[in-house]
């Protein structure tokens, strides 16, 4: 049976609180991560980091509701996985990715007065253009990249003014530079909707995996939750070309995006596009890219192909699945060296998340999750202090949300950086 690409009428979520005992898998220590690796080509410390290929599912497999993909779902998203898998052979995806990412440099280089018109302080810069509004791990404002946020499904999620005031980062309307860059709106929406459709297919198979181990109704499943949502958020990112000398490279894995775990349900991610003088090139540094922290506290570099969409599990899904689907800490390293000078990068992320009226269930796992997160944070801070004493550079994620005002609800309103 094929998946419909139309959205059903919105319904109020009806999440039940489970009365069963804690899931058995929470009491078992994770076995070693089993992944297929290929050697990296970095130097120094980077050479010791494994390069891992994502678990991959073809679009035709995903489209088949009768196919059992539980093994691949568990390998990619399960307690012993990396919290990421990719989908290949998606019809129309290659051209939609290229069309949108090529618009990113043009958007970022519009006149300053037009950029100001695209800013939306009322949404805490969660709609329209945002540059220099968020903070890096060092506490400095992030001017390395600019972001354009929009809801690819609803231009106006609600007309209720009170909701716009209460949830401005979800409910305010989109802002499009239709006069200055008329192609952006259509390109953004078409890619965003395709990534959502594929993500919903993936969510269906995630539900089949979870329902084998937990007593849940279809209405409580990930697919149903995401179908009801009106606040999916797309983020077009542009990394400005670096002009500094190679001696100023920061030796941190998180030099482009700090260590963090996504807070929503599922994040769809395109492979980054690198440009020099408006010409697409290969990444100039083999050590640059996405890094993930495994369940065994190893750090691996994760790769997927340009013609694939990667999907990462967020903390909301981990809570709702009682840990059967797991989110993982990750970061992005910038390219280093002379070859990286003058190189710009574009990418696109779609943050699939529940509707603003959705309520989390499973109080046991929520408590477990909070304490585990606090323990991990303390462990990372302890590791940072040890490495500082040994004159080794490392940075730990601190979004300083209380200072920037980027969080307003239990689920983060600002999508993670890419």
N, C-alpha and C positions, 0 to 999 in steps of 0.2 A: 504494500500500500504506500502510495506517495504521500508526502507531507503537503498540506495546504499552505499557501503563502499568504493567506489572508488572516487577519486578526479577529478573534471572536469578540463579542460585546464585553465591555468591562464589567467585572463582577467584584463584589467585596470579598477579600480574602477571608477564609474560615479556618484558620490554623488551630488545630487541637493540641493541647498540651499532653504529651504521652505520660502514661502512668506506669510504664514498664520499668524494670530495673536497668541500671546503666549498661550500655552495649558492651558485650564481652571483649570486642576488639580494643577497647580503651585500656584493658588491663594487660595486654600482651606487649612486650618490648618489640619494636620493629626489627625484622631481619634485615640483612644487608640489602642495599638498593641494587636491583638487577636491571641494568640498562646496557644498551649497545653503545660503544664508544668508538670514536676515531681520534687519533692523536692530534693535539694542537700544534701550532707552529710558532708559539711565542718563545720568548727568551727569559732567562732569569727565573723569578718566581712564577711568572705566567706559564712557563713550560711545564710546571708540575701540575697544572690544573687540567683535568680531563675535559675533552670536548665531547658532548653527548648529543646524539640525534634524538629529536622528539619522537615519541610514539606517534605514528601516522595512521589516519583512517581516510580512505578515499570517499569522495562525495557520493559515489554510487552505493557504497556500503552504508553510509550514514542515512541515505535516503530510504533505505529498505527497512521498514518497521519490523519486518519479520526476522531480521538477522540479529543474532545474539552477539553483541559487541562487548559483553561484560568483561571479558579477559583484557581487552585493550583499554577499556575505561578504568579498570582496576590498576593496570600497569602504569597508566599515565596519571590518573587522578587519585588513586587509592592511597592507603596509609603508608605504603612503601614506594610510592611514585614521586615524581618531581612536581606534581601539581600542574602539569602542562601537557598538551598534545596538540597535534596539527591536523588539519583537514586538507587533502590534496584534490586536484582535478576538479575544481569548482568552475562550472560554466560561467564565462563572462568576467571572472574575477581579475585576471591579469590586466585587461584593459581598464577596468574600473580603478584598480590600484594605481596604475600609471597615470591616469587622467587626474586623479585627486592629488597625488603626491607631487606632481609637476606644478601644481598651482600653489603649493606651500611657499616657495621662495617669492613668488609674485605677491602673495598676500602679505608676507612679512616685510616687504620693501615698498608698500604703499606709503604715500605721504603721511607724515606724522599727524596732521589734523584729521585725516580719515581714520587712522588707527584709534585716535581718541574717541571718535564717534562710535566706534565698535566696542568700546569698553562698557561694562555694566557693573559698576560698583555695588549696585543694589543686590546683585546676585553673588556678591563677594567674588566677582570675576569668574564665575562659573558659567557664564554665557558670553559669547563674543570673544574679543581679543584680550589676552592676558600676557604681559611681559614685565618682568621685574617685580611681580607682586608676591611671588612665593619665595621661600627661603631655602637655601642649600643647607646641607648638614653642618657647615661651618657657621651658620647663622647669617651669612651674607645673602642679600637678595639675588635671586637667580636671573641673571641677564644673559646666560648662555643660550637659552632657548625661549621661543615664544609659542603660545598655544592659542588655538581657536576652538571654542566649545560650542556645541549646538546639539539639540535633540533631533536625530535624523527621522523620527517618526511623526512627532507632533510639533508644529511651529508654535502653537499655543496650547500647552498641556491642560490648562484650565483657565476659565474666565473669572473664577472666584478671586476677588481681590484679597480677601482674608487669607486664602491659601497662599497666594503670591507673597504676602507679607510674612506668613509663618514659615514657609518653605521656599525662600527665594531662589535657592540654588537648584531646585527641582522644577518649580512652577512658572518661572518667568518666561517670556517669549524669546524665540530665537532672534538674532540680529544678523542680517546678511548684507554684505557690501554689493548690492545688486548693480549699482551704477558703476562702481570702480572695477569690480571683478564678477561679472554676471554668471560666469560658468561655475563658480564655487558652490552655490546652493545645490544645483542638480548633481554635481559630482560627489559632494559630501553625502547627500541623501541616498544616492544610488548605492554607493559603497557601504554606507552604514546599514541600509536595509538588507543588503545581501548578507553582510556579516551577522546581522540579527537572525535572518532566516536560517542560516547554517548553524548558528548558535542554538536556536530552538530545536533543530534536529538533534544536535548533540545533547541538549538537555533531556530530550525524550529518552535517549539511551542511558543517560546518567540515572534517570528515574527507574528504568528497568533493572539496573544494577543495584540501586539502593533498595527497591521494593522487595528484592529477594531476601534482604537481610533485616528489613524494618517493616513494621505494619503501618503503612500509610495509604491514604486514598489518592486517586489521581489528582484530586483538587489540591492536595498538599504537596504535589510534586514540583520540581524545579521548572519544568516546562510550563505548567499552569501558572505559577507565580510570575514568570517572566512575560507570559502572554497577557496577563492582566495589567502589567506595569505601563505607566505613562511617562516614565522618567529615565529611559535609557539615554546615555550621554556619549556623544562622539567627541574625540579630541584629536585635532590635527596639530601635530608638533613640527616645529622647524628649529633646527639647531644651527645657529649662526656660524659661519666659517671662522675658524681660529686663525688669528694673525700673529700670535706671539711666537717666540722662538721655541724650539723643542726643549730647551733647558728649563722651561717653565712648566713642563708637563707635570701633572699631579699623579703620583704613583698609586692612586687609590683605585680599587675595582669600581667604586661607586662615583667616579668622577663626573659622569653625565646624569646619573639618577641614583639617589641614595637608597640604601637598604630599606625595604618596606614590604609589607604583605597587602595585597589588594583587599579592599573592604567590601566590595559588592558581591555579586553572585558569580558571574563569569566575565572575564575580560577577553575580548577578541583583539588580535594584534597582527598588523601587517609586518612583513620584513622591511627594515629601513632601506631607504633609497639614498645613495650618496651621489652628490653632484659637484663638479668643479667647472666653473665657467659655463654653467647651464648644460653641461654634458654629463650624462650618467656614467659613473665609474664603479669599479669594485671597491669594497671597503679597503682603505689604505693600510690597515693594521689588523693582522689576524687575531690579535688578542682582544680587540674591541668587541662589544656585544653584550648579550644577556647572560648574567650569572645567577645561579640558584643555589641556595643552601639546602642540602639533602637532610633526611631524617637522621643520618649518621654524623651530622655536622661537617660533612665534606662540602666543598664549594666546587661546582662544575660549570663550565660554559655550555650553554644550550643553543643549538642551531636548528633552523628549519629553512625550507626553500622559499624563494621569492614567489613561487606560484601557490604557496600554501598560506592558510590563515592559522595562526596559533591561538589556542584558547587556554587561559589560566583560571584556576579555581580561586574564588575569593572567600574571605572569612565568613560571610553570610551563609554561603552554601555549606561550608564546613560545619557550622553550628546546626543548620537545619538537617544535615545528614548524620549528625552525631559522630562526625569524624570519619565516616566512610569515604567521603570526598574531601581532600585536604589541600589547604592553601599553603604556599611555601614562601619564605622570604627571598627576595630577588633584588638585583640592582643592574645598572647598565654602565659599562666602562666605555669611555671615549677613546677614539684612536689617538695614538701618540706618534711623535717623530716628525721629521721634515715632510714626509709624504702626506701628513694630515693637514698641513697648512693650506688654507684656502678652500677646504672641503666643507660643504654644507650637507646636512642630513635631514630628511623628511620621513615621517612615519605617521600612522593613524591607529588609534585605539578606540574600541567601542566598549563602554562599560555597561554591561547588562546588569540591572539591579532591580529589586522589588519596588513596587509602588510606594509612595510616601505614606500611605495608610496601613501598610503591611506591618504585622507584629511578629516578632520572633517567638518560637516555641522552644520546647525541650530545655527546661530550666537546669537540669543536671549538667548537660554538656556545656551550656553557656557558662556556668560557674567553673567547670573544669577548664574551659577554653580561656577564661579570664586569668585564672591562676597560672596556667601554662604560659600565657603570653607575658605575664609579669616575671615569671621565672626566667624566660628566654631573654627578656630585656636586661635583667640583673646579670645574667651570664655574659651577655655581650658587653655590658659596661665593665665587668670585671676583666674580660679579655682585652678591652681597650686600654685599661690602666696598666696591664702587664706589658702590652706592646709599647706603650708610651715610655715605660721605664727602660725598654730595650732599644729606644730610638727608632722604632719601626712605625711607619705611617699607617694608620687605619682610621676610618670614620664610621660612626654609628648613627643610624637614622634618627633625626629629631626634627619633625616637621614644624615645630613651634606653632602649632595650630592655635593655641590660646592667644598668641600675639598677632597672628595674621587674620584671625577670625574666619578660618576656612572650615570649621566644623560646627554644626549646629544640632545634629541629631545623632541617635545611636549608630546609624550607618553614615560613614563619611560622605559629605556632599561633594567634595572635590575629588575627581578621579586621580589615581596614582600617576606619577609621571612615567614617561617612556623614553 
